[in-house]
Amino acid sequence: MTPLLNAPALLPGLSLKLEYQNPSLSIKHRSLPMTLLARAEAGRIGRDTTLVIMTAGSAGVSVAWAASQIGCKALLLMPEGAPDSVVNYARWLGADVERRPHPQLQELLDAHRAMPGSHVVEQLSDPELIVHYRAVGEELLRQAPGAAAVTVAAGTCASLMGIAEALAPAGVAVYAAEPAEAAVLSGEPWRPHNIPGLAPPAPTRLFRREAVAGIVPVASELAWTTAREALAVCGEPVGPSSGAAIAAARMLRARGVAGDIVAVCSSHMVTSL
């Protein structure tokens, strides 16, 4: 169970779910390693397998960590602007990393789908990944009973959907935070933005609009400044996606959402630098 930190200095009634305290530094650790380790145990992945994922950062670190535990190889296909900190950490974990323009990354991923020995991690379309994120919502029901709302930064939307599924029976409203510059869940076209891990250029197939109470667009600059504010007042090095979730919580309060709000802090700042 990851910690829940009360953060009234950021917003009265706000708590932060510190998901970057997982071993691979993000909420992705909840699902990707568990899924891949289960596939290895079932014989679908072996030591001669190469795990392949197209990723902007955090998911790649979790896949590299899983590969280190399985004893197999990992190949991370990352955009040219991927943070050096993530690339260096993934390589330290034993993964190979290729940074290319996005169209080339998609071509490489498609090629690996047909390669014997490659196991492509389909984080934008594999519904199996959603199930493991339910644990985050289940923990929140114990840690923050009576919470009125939860904000989750939306990238692949697997964590968003899993948390929403777990909280729905309790009537807790879950809101998606997405980049204002690339408000794809809101129906806008994709455009470049500066919140790593959110709104990838390739569309997700996992998002279900009816599962969330609303979508809150957050400007990239606001996400970063809010993350820095969280460090100043709470001492927590939350990443910009976490800053977006906190900013979304503040916006919801300004719109009249009463009661306690939890912002899920998905990743550590180090994975965005």
C-alpha positions, 0 to 999 in steps of 0.5 A: 500500500502506498502512503496517503499524505494530507496536503491542506497547504495545497488545498483544504481537504486535499490528500495526495496518494503517493504512487511514485513510492512504488519500486519502479517510481510510478503507478505503472508498477501496479500493473505492468510488472504484475502482468508480465510476471504472471505471463512469465509464470504461465510460460508465455514469457521466457528468458529468451524473450524480449519485452518491447514497449513504446513509451514516453517514460514511466511505463518503460522503467516498469517494464525494464524492472519486470525484465530484470526480475524475469531474467529476460531482455527489454527494449524501450522505444522512446520519443526523441525528447524522452528524459535522459534520467529515464533512459539512463535508469532503464539502461541501468536496469538492463534495458535497451533503449531506442529514441526515434521520431514517433512515426519510426517508433510505430514502425518499429513496434509493428515490426516487433509484433511479427518477430519471434521472441518479441513480446510487445506490451500493448499499454494503449489497448490491453484491457488486462492492464486495467485490473491491477489498478483497482488496488489503488482505488480499493486502498483509497476506500480504506485510507480516505473513507468518505472522499468525495472525489479523486483526480487521476492524470490520464495517459493510457487511461489504464490506471484511470479506468481501474481506479474508477471501477474500484470506486464506482460502487462507493459512489466516489467521483473520479475525474481525469486530468489531461493536458489542455494543449492536447485535450484528446479525451475531451474530443480535441485533436492531439497537439504537442504538450509538456506533461510527460506520460499524458495524452500520447500521440497514439490514441488509447483504446482503454478510455470509457467516458461513462466511467468518469465524472468529468475531464479537467484540462490542465495547461502544461505550465500549470502542471509544472508550477503546481508540482514545484509548489507541492515540493515547497509546501509538502516536501514531495518531489511529485512529477508534472503529471501529479501536478496536473492531478493536484491542479485539477483538484483545485479546479474542481473545488473552484467549480463547487465540488465539496468534501475531501479530494484525493489527487493520485500522484502517479510519478516522481519528478525524476522520471520527467527531467 
